[in-house]
Amino acid sequence: MPKTILVTGCAGFIGSNFVKQFKKEFPKIRIVGIDDFSTGRRKALDKTVTFYKGSILDEKLLEKIFKKHKPEYVFHFAALPRVSYSLEQPYQTTLVNIGGVVALLEKSNKHGIKRFIYSASSAAYGGARILPTKESENLPNPKSPYALQKYVGESFCEIFSGLYGLDTVCLRYFNVFGPGQYGDSPYSTVISAWLEVLYFPKKKPAFLEGDGKQSRDFCYVDNVVQANILAMKCKNKFNGEVFNIAHGERTAVAEVKRLIEKYTGKNLFLEKRPARLGDVRHTHADISKARKWFGYNPKIKFKEGLRRTIQWFQAR
Ligand SMILES: NC(=O)c1ccc[n+]([C@@H]2O[C@H](COP(=O)([O-])OP(=O)(O)OC[C@H]3O[C@@H](n4cnc5c(N)ncnc54)[C@H](O)[C@@H]3O)[C@@H](O)[C@H]2O)c1
């Protein structure tokens, strides 16, 4: 077991959930974190984290952190996520989503860390040809700056493993949801966007794009956290290997509405809008590779995850 790990993006949705669960499982391991609060929130920060406010693009700060704390594993969550934001800000998002990975890989290599665990995205598939999507059968076909940036990050991981023997692993997440995901940004999943409107009604209506038959492989955040922990514990080297991290089942968006109404006892009024241009009809991952390599098994099923997410909105 390591003495210290570094968590980038520790104030974000997945990063903060990771910290919470990791410290429960490994109370003796020190967690060092970095975040610049560009999308993360101060109140999501865990007080036990040795925290640095700053950017992953700040090489001097990274050097200081690696030198001082000597992390053995790096969990890289920090990014400017979401497809639509990358369309508005292709340059800024490229700097952070590609430059940030390279800066961290460089420091990780220089300081001899044991493994770099990279948060990749299913966006890289750009709409898979074969469902459920297997890593080997569906070559990446990025269709937005964000998708390309996350995919280039994977390639850099592989290159650093090939060139320098730095062990890296890329976890491609599918549609993550759960507590800590706020629904008031244009980049939220339908689950958090609809719950936000139900529990914190503002002037903006909730809406449904298309016929509701489109489906997503919604993955509860604790499963993503478990995948990261299992990837750390795995004895074999990964050398840049890529894995789907999802629930492994898909749920139609109309079914999400039905379940939300059932569990909350509230009526969810949705404004009908045309289908989003270029939107992927279905996402559905084959997760057998992650299961085989490091025993990934999504313990929290969709309905249970939805219930827990609703509880978090109710308690907010
Ligand atoms: N949420 C999903 O469905 C999903 C799906 C696939 C992949 N991912 C990936 O998972 C990771 C975490 O996503 P999330 O949903 O938690 O997003 P998030 O926006 O909640 O978290 C990202 C965190 O990174 C921080 N950050 C951004 N730029 C930074 C910089 N330059 N320096 C330091 N910190 C910076 C933000 O402040 C934020 O706290 C991202 O890499 C994302 O691409 C997420």
Ligand as a Chemical Component Dictionary entry (heavy atoms), coordinates in Angstrom:
data_LIG
# 
_chem_comp.id                   LIG 
_chem_comp.type                 NON-POLYMER 
_chem_comp.pdbx_formal_charge   0 
_chem_comp.three_letter_code    LIG 
# 
loop_
_chem_comp_atom.comp_id 
_chem_comp_atom.atom_id 
_chem_comp_atom.alt_atom_id 
_chem_comp_atom.type_symbol 
_chem_comp_atom.charge 
_chem_comp_atom.model_Cartn_x 
_chem_comp_atom.model_Cartn_y 
_chem_comp_atom.model_Cartn_z 
_chem_comp_atom.pdbx_ordinal 
LIG N1  N1  N 0  -18.923 13.023 -15.168 1  
LIG C1  C1  C 0  -18.880 12.191 -16.203 2  
LIG O1  O1  O 0  -19.915 11.657 -16.641 3  
LIG C2  C2  C 0  -17.557 11.843 -16.864 4  
LIG C3  C3  C 0  -17.566 10.933 -17.933 5  
LIG C4  C4  C 0  -16.364 10.603 -18.543 6  
LIG C5  C5  C 0  -15.181 11.152 -18.085 7  
LIG N2  N2  N 1  -15.190 12.045 -17.062 8  
LIG C6  C6  C 0  -13.899 12.597 -16.621 9  
LIG O2  O2  O 0  -13.802 12.457 -15.212 10 
LIG C7  C7  C 0  -13.052 13.525 -14.651 11 
LIG C8  C8  C 0  -13.845 14.189 -13.531 12 
LIG O3  O3  O 0  -15.072 14.686 -14.058 13 
LIG P1  P1  P 0  -16.194 15.368 -13.147 14 
LIG O4  O4  O 0  -17.508 14.999 -13.712 15 
LIG O5  O5  O -1 -15.888 15.104 -11.724 16 
LIG O6  O6  O 0  -15.953 16.908 -13.490 17 
LIG P2  P2  P 0  -15.878 18.163 -12.510 18 
LIG O7  O7  O 0  -15.925 19.373 -13.379 19 
LIG O8  O8  O 0  -16.878 18.054 -11.415 20 
LIG O9  O9  O 0  -14.422 18.020 -11.857 21 
LIG C9  C9  C 0  -13.243 18.447 -12.490 22 
LIG C10 C10 C 0  -12.380 19.135 -11.445 23 
LIG O10 O10 O 0  -11.158 19.556 -12.048 24 
LIG C11 C11 C 0  -10.866 20.876 -11.607 25 
LIG N3  N3  N 0  -10.018 21.541 -12.599 26 
LIG C12 C12 C 0  -10.364 21.937 -13.849 27 
LIG N4  N4  N 0  -9.313  22.523 -14.451 28 
LIG C13 C13 C 0  -8.278  22.491 -13.556 29 
LIG C14 C14 C 0  -6.939  22.950 -13.592 30 
LIG N5  N5  N 0  -6.422  23.567 -14.662 31 
LIG N6  N6  N 0  -6.176  22.748 -12.491 32 
LIG C15 C15 C 0  -6.670  22.132 -11.382 33 
LIG N7  N7  N 0  -7.933  21.682 -11.297 34 
LIG C16 C16 C 0  -8.724  21.864 -12.372 35 
LIG C17 C17 C 0  -12.230 21.545 -11.471 36 
LIG O11 O11 O 0  -12.217 22.694 -10.657 37 
LIG C18 C18 C 0  -13.053 20.400 -10.871 38 
LIG O12 O12 O 0  -12.990 20.392 -9.463  39 
LIG C19 C19 C 0  -12.746 14.458 -15.825 40 
LIG O13 O13 O 0  -11.443 14.171 -16.266 41 
LIG C20 C20 C 0  -13.764 14.079 -16.884 42 
LIG O14 O14 O 0  -13.288 14.342 -18.184 43 
LIG C21 C21 C 0  -16.346 12.396 -16.440 44 
# 
loop_
_chem_comp_bond.comp_id 
_chem_comp_bond.atom_id_1 
_chem_comp_bond.atom_id_2 
_chem_comp_bond.value_order 
_chem_comp_bond.pdbx_ordinal 
LIG N1  C1  SING 1  
LIG C1  O1  DOUB 2  
LIG C1  C2  SING 3  
LIG C2  C3  SING 4  
LIG C2  C21 DOUB 5  
LIG C3  C4  DOUB 6  
LIG C4  C5  SING 7  
LIG C5  N2  DOUB 8  
LIG N2  C6  SING 9  
LIG N2  C21 SING 10 
LIG C6  O2  SING 11 
LIG C6  C20 SING 12 
LIG O2  C7  SING 13 
LIG C7  C8  SING 14 
LIG C7  C19 SING 15 
LIG C8  O3  SING 16 
LIG O3  P1  SING 17 
LIG P1  O4  DOUB 18 
LIG P1  O5  SING 19 
LIG P1  O6  SING 20 
LIG O6  P2  SING 21 
LIG P2  O7  DOUB 22 
LIG P2  O8  SING 23 
LIG P2  O9  SING 24 
LIG O9  C9  SING 25 
LIG C9  C10 SING 26 
LIG C10 O10 SING 27 
LIG C10 C18 SING 28 
LIG O10 C11 SING 29 
LIG C11 N3  SING 30 
LIG C11 C17 SING 31 
LIG N3  C12 SING 32 
LIG N3  C16 SING 33 
LIG C12 N4  DOUB 34 
LIG N4  C13 SING 35 
LIG C13 C14 SING 36 
LIG C13 C16 DOUB 37 
LIG C14 N5  SING 38 
LIG C14 N6  DOUB 39 
LIG N6  C15 SING 40 
LIG C15 N7  DOUB 41 
LIG N7  C16 SING 42 
LIG C17 O11 SING 43 
LIG C17 C18 SING 44 
LIG C18 O12 SING 45 
LIG C19 O13 SING 46 
LIG C19 C20 SING 47 
LIG C20 O14 SING 48 
# 
